Amino acid sequence: MSSPSHARENEDVEEQYVDESEIAGVVADGEGFAADMMDDDDDDDEGQGGEREEGDGEVLLEDDSIQGFFAHKEPVFAVDLHPQIPELAVSGGGDDKAYVWRVDTGEQVAELEKHNDSVSSVQFSRDGSLVAAGGMDGKINVYSVSDRKKCAVLDGPDEIQWMDWHPKGNVLLAGANDATLWMWSLPAGTFMNVFNGHSAPVTCGRFTHAGRNVVSGSEDGSLIVWDPKTAGIVCQFSSRDERFHQEGITCLDISKDDQVIITGSVDSTAKLTHVNGSILGSLENATESIESVGLCDCLPLAATGSVDGTLNIWDVNTLRLRATLKHEDSVTRLKWHADSPLLTSVSMDCTVRTWDARTGDCIRTWK
């Protein structure tokens, strides 16, 4: 999952990795995808959810959703919201397709060019001017939001595992199944760097909040902090150190000040590390793989979600377990609310829950 930028405003041009002229302005209402949102005020009800009559043997599931998008014909693997127009979403799925659509009406705005395999990652750029769709076919298509035109096709890596845009400019980072990371400058699609150091698929990664480093985790159990300008390794953690993960890394998050990294692993543990190369501690309470981790912005708290259905809240300073919150099936995603002690978790039990980490109370459940 991507976090909002907390970078300083007074970065120089060199630290942005792209020229100011390459950074497109925020998309204005009335252009391209955004323009479609202003059309057709009298939207019809096609695609809206409705009541279904109960037939013999039919199970009626609870549905708290207020809107849906139903064009995908296979599982949806990735969704992102536009940073300035929250009613605009992009999604990609197992039908090899990516769509831009309206969250408020469920209306399809655009069907992006079909891939040759599942679309595994989609994301709007931080300024909202571009949208990228990456697939298991190893291809990333990048489109201009203002005119819907494809501005670049990025090739080179194997199956795309994830993507992340630089917080200060239109630079795109991607992790691949062939153990590499790649970085390009957009909209031109200019290749910038390839990062070599892992020996197995790069399962998770991102830019730091300030954009000065790249952090990535791999199925080989290694965590690497990189210099994006040189693709050199700043520091590295691996299973050779018995204090670190002994199996593949599945997820990571970075503290707001870019100093502390939390990782989750198939080995059922989470680790806290520092960008200076030190291991701060181990968080161990789950019995199965950790699938999602997160660090709170406003309190010294961490959260870990596991296949065993537990959502554990930890005190980062003492490494002590504060609370164990329960789902009835695997926890697949968690996200702290910005500058808040609240967090939301998603589970295979078909629920989304929001919790107050201070008390451990579940304050809302959606089904």
LODRENLUM-371716 format. One line per field, with one value per residue (C-alpha): x, y negated, z negated; residue in three letters; residue number from 1. Coordinates in steps of 0.25 Angstrom, whole numbers. Layout:
<atoms>
x	(X,...)
y	(Y,...)
z	(Z,...)
residu	(ALA,...)
num	(NUM,...)
</atoms>
This chain:
<atoms>
x	(0,6,7,5,18,23,35,41,36,50,57,66,64,75,68,55,62,54,54,43,38,35,26,12,2,-10,-21,-31,-46,-51,-40,-39,-43,-47,-56,-64,-67,-75,-83,-96,-102,-114,-106,-115,-115,-108,-97,-104,-106,-120,-128,-129,-140,-136,-137,-136,-122,-117,-109,-112,-99,-99,-94,-91,-85,-91,-85,-78,-71,-74,-67,-56,-59,-48,-42,-38,-23,-20,-28,-23,-30,-27,-19,-27,-40,-44,-56,-47,-41,-33,-33,-26,-29,-28,-36,-23,-30,-29,-41,-42,-56,-64,-66,-78,-86,-79,-78,-67,-58,-48,-43,-28,-20,-21,-9,-5,-6,-12,-11,-4,-2,-8,-5,-7,5,6,2,-9,-5,-1,-7,1,-3,7,5,10,14,25,20,16,7,7,-5,-7,-19,-22,-24,-24,-13,-3,10,20,22,32,39,51,47,39,26,22,20,18,20,22,23,34,27,33,33,28,38,33,39,35,39,39,38,53,59,61,55,54,53,48,46,32,25,37,39,54,61,68,73,72,75,82,84,72,72,57,45,44,31,30,36,35,42,44,35,45,49,64,64,57,54,51,48,49,45,59,57,66,63,71,72,76,82,72,83,93,85,96,92,92,90,85,78,77,74,89,87,79,72,66,55,58,48,42,38,23,21,28,25,34,32,28,43,48,57,50,45,36,35,26,30,25,33,21,30,31,44,48,60,67,73,86,87,83,72,63,55,45,30,26,11,6,5,5,10,10,3,2,9,8,14,5,8,4,8,19,10,12,1,3,-7,-6,-12,-16,-27,-20,-17,-7,-4,11,18,30,38,37,34,22,9,-2,-14,-18,-30,-38,-43,-50,-40,-27,-24,-19,-17,-16,-15,-13,-21,-13,-8,-18,-19,-29,-26,-34,-32,-37,-39,-43,-55,-62,-61,-54,-52,-47,-41,-36,-22,-22,-34,-34,-49,-55,-62,-68,-70,-74,-78)
y	(0,-16,-26,-41,-50,-56,-62,-76,-87,-93,-81,-85,-81,-70,-63,-62,-54,-61,-76,-85,-86,-71,-72,-74,-83,-78,-73,-83,-80,-81,-73,-58,-48,-60,-66,-53,-55,-67,-61,-54,-59,-50,-37,-25,-14,-4,4,-1,10,14,23,38,47,59,72,87,89,75,68,53,46,33,21,8,2,-11,-9,2,3,16,16,25,40,46,43,28,28,13,0,-15,-28,-41,-50,-63,-57,-46,-42,-37,-23,-14,2,14,28,43,40,33,19,6,-4,-18,-20,-29,-25,-34,-28,-15,-20,-16,-27,-20,-6,-6,2,17,24,38,43,39,24,25,11,-3,-17,-31,-40,-49,-62,-54,-57,-43,-29,-16,-2,10,24,38,37,28,16,3,-7,-21,-31,-46,-48,-61,-56,-41,-38,-27,-35,-23,-8,-4,9,17,24,37,38,25,27,13,-2,-15,-29,-39,-48,-61,-58,-49,-38,-23,-12,3,16,29,44,45,39,25,11,1,-14,-23,-38,-42,-46,-43,-29,-31,-20,-24,-12,2,8,21,27,37,51,54,46,32,33,19,6,-9,-23,-29,-40,-50,-43,-42,-27,-14,-3,11,25,39,53,56,50,38,23,13,-2,-9,-22,-25,-34,-23,-10,-7,0,-9,3,17,27,42,56,58,50,59,47,44,51,65,66,56,42,39,25,12,-2,-14,-24,-38,-43,-32,-26,-13,-2,9,22,34,48,62,66,60,49,34,27,12,7,-6,-13,-13,2,6,16,10,22,33,33,48,52,57,72,70,61,46,40,25,15,1,-10,-21,-35,-41,-31,-21,-9,1,11,25,33,48,60,65,54,46,31,28,14,12,1,-3,-8,4,15,19,24,14,22,33,30,41,44,58,60,55,40,36,21,10,-5,-15,-28,-40,-46,-38,-26,-20,-9,-1,14,23,38,50,51,41,30,16,11,-2,-1,-11,-6,-13,-5,7,4,7,-6,-2,11,11,24)
z	(0,3,-7,-6,-5,-17,-10,-13,-3,-1,7,18,32,32,20,28,39,50,56,51,65,65,53,59,51,43,53,53,54,68,74,78,68,59,69,70,55,59,70,69,57,59,58,60,50,59,50,37,27,24,16,20,18,10,17,13,7,9,-1,-3,-8,-15,-7,-14,-1,5,19,27,40,48,61,57,60,51,37,35,30,29,27,25,23,30,20,23,29,19,27,38,36,44,43,49,49,54,66,71,71,64,63,58,52,43,28,26,37,41,56,65,69,78,81,82,92,89,84,88,73,60,56,43,39,42,37,40,39,27,34,41,55,59,56,58,59,58,61,59,74,69,76,70,78,73,78,77,68,75,90,87,97,94,92,89,89,79,82,76,63,62,55,48,33,29,33,25,30,25,15,22,37,47,45,45,37,39,33,41,40,46,33,39,37,48,48,60,62,67,76,86,80,79,72,60,52,49,35,33,20,17,21,22,25,19,12,6,7,8,7,-7,-10,-6,6,3,2,7,-2,3,-2,4,4,1,-13,-10,-13,-5,-6,7,12,24,31,32,29,19,6,-7,-16,-16,-25,-22,-28,-30,-43,-52,-58,-45,-36,-33,-22,-11,-14,-10,-14,-19,-24,-28,-39,-37,-39,-30,-41,-45,-36,-40,-32,-32,-28,-24,-37,-45,-51,-49,-50,-54,-47,-46,-33,-40,-39,-53,-57,-67,-71,-67,-69,-71,-74,-61,-57,-42,-32,-34,-22,-26,-35,-38,-47,-54,-50,-63,-74,-76,-71,-61,-55,-49,-42,-40,-32,-46,-47,-58,-57,-67,-73,-78,-86,-78,-89,-98,-87,-96,-91,-94,-89,-80,-71,-64,-50,-47,-35,-30,-31,-17,-18,-29,-29,-39,-38,-35,-48,-56,-66,-57,-47,-37,-34,-23,-24,-17,-26,-16,-26,-27,-41,-48,-61,-72,-75,-89,-94,-85,-82,-68,-65,-51,-43,-28,-21)
residu	(MET,SER,SER,PRO,SER,HIS,ALA,ARG,GLU,ASN,GLU,ASP,VAL,GLU,GLU,GLN,TYR,VAL,ASP,GLU,SER,GLU,ILE,ALA,GLY,VAL,VAL,ALA,ASP,GLY,GLU,GLY,PHE,ALA,ALA,ASP,MET,MET,ASP,ASP,ASP,ASP,ASP,ASP,ASP,GLU,GLY,GLN,GLY,GLY,GLU,ARG,GLU,GLU,GLY,ASP,GLY,GLU,VAL,LEU,LEU,GLU,ASP,ASP,SER,ILE,GLN,GLY,PHE,PHE,ALA,HIS,LYS,GLU,PRO,VAL,PHE,ALA,VAL,ASP,LEU,HIS,PRO,GLN,ILE,PRO,GLU,LEU,ALA,VAL,SER,GLY,GLY,GLY,ASP,ASP,LYS,ALA,TYR,VAL,TRP,ARG,VAL,ASP,THR,GLY,GLU,GLN,VAL,ALA,GLU,LEU,GLU,LYS,HIS,ASN,ASP,SER,VAL,SER,SER,VAL,GLN,PHE,SER,ARG,ASP,GLY,SER,LEU,VAL,ALA,ALA,GLY,GLY,MET,ASP,GLY,LYS,ILE,ASN,VAL,TYR,SER,VAL,SER,ASP,ARG,LYS,LYS,CYS,ALA,VAL,LEU,ASP,GLY,PRO,ASP,GLU,ILE,GLN,TRP,MET,ASP,TRP,HIS,PRO,LYS,GLY,ASN,VAL,LEU,LEU,ALA,GLY,ALA,ASN,ASP,ALA,THR,LEU,TRP,MET,TRP,SER,LEU,PRO,ALA,GLY,THR,PHE,MET,ASN,VAL,PHE,ASN,GLY,HIS,SER,ALA,PRO,VAL,THR,CYS,GLY,ARG,PHE,THR,HIS,ALA,GLY,ARG,ASN,VAL,VAL,SER,GLY,SER,GLU,ASP,GLY,SER,LEU,ILE,VAL,TRP,ASP,PRO,LYS,THR,ALA,GLY,ILE,VAL,CYS,GLN,PHE,SER,SER,ARG,ASP,GLU,ARG,PHE,HIS,GLN,GLU,GLY,ILE,THR,CYS,LEU,ASP,ILE,SER,LYS,ASP,ASP,GLN,VAL,ILE,ILE,THR,GLY,SER,VAL,ASP,SER,THR,ALA,LYS,LEU,THR,HIS,VAL,ASN,GLY,SER,ILE,LEU,GLY,SER,LEU,GLU,ASN,ALA,THR,GLU,SER,ILE,GLU,SER,VAL,GLY,LEU,CYS,ASP,CYS,LEU,PRO,LEU,ALA,ALA,THR,GLY,SER,VAL,ASP,GLY,THR,LEU,ASN,ILE,TRP,ASP,VAL,ASN,THR,LEU,ARG,LEU,ARG,ALA,THR,LEU,LYS,HIS,GLU,ASP,SER,VAL,THR,ARG,LEU,LYS,TRP,HIS,ALA,ASP,SER,PRO,LEU,LEU,THR,SER,VAL,SER,MET,ASP,CYS,THR,VAL,ARG,THR,TRP,ASP,ALA,ARG,THR,GLY,ASP,CYS,ILE,ARG,THR,TRP,LYS)
num	(1,2,3,4,5,6,7,8,9,10,11,12,13,14,15,16,17,18,19,20,21,22,23,24,25,26,27,28,29,30,31,32,33,34,35,36,37,38,39,40,41,42,43,44,45,46,47,48,49,50,51,52,53,54,55,56,57,58,59,60,61,62,63,64,65,66,67,68,69,70,71,72,73,74,75,76,77,78,79,80,81,82,83,84,85,86,87,88,89,90,91,92,93,94,95,96,97,98,99,100,101,102,103,104,105,106,107,108,109,110,111,112,113,114,115,116,117,118,119,120,121,122,123,124,125,126,127,128,129,130,131,132,133,134,135,136,137,138,139,140,141,142,143,144,145,146,147,148,149,150,151,152,153,154,155,156,157,158,159,160,161,162,163,164,165,166,167,168,169,170,171,172,173,174,175,176,177,178,179,180,181,182,183,184,185,186,187,188,189,190,191,192,193,194,195,196,197,198,199,200,201,202,203,204,205,206,207,208,209,210,211,212,213,214,215,216,217,218,219,220,221,222,223,224,225,226,227,228,229,230,231,232,233,234,235,236,237,238,239,240,241,242,243,244,245,246,247,248,249,250,251,252,253,254,255,256,257,258,259,260,261,262,263,264,265,266,267,268,269,270,271,272,273,274,275,276,277,278,279,280,281,282,283,284,285,286,287,288,289,290,291,292,293,294,295,296,297,298,299,300,301,302,303,304,305,306,307,308,309,310,311,312,313,314,315,316,317,318,319,320,321,322,323,324,325,326,327,328,329,330,331,332,333,334,335,336,337,338,339,340,341,342,343,344,345,346,347,348,349,350,351,352,353,354,355,356,357,358,359,360,361,362,363,364,365,366,367)
</atoms>
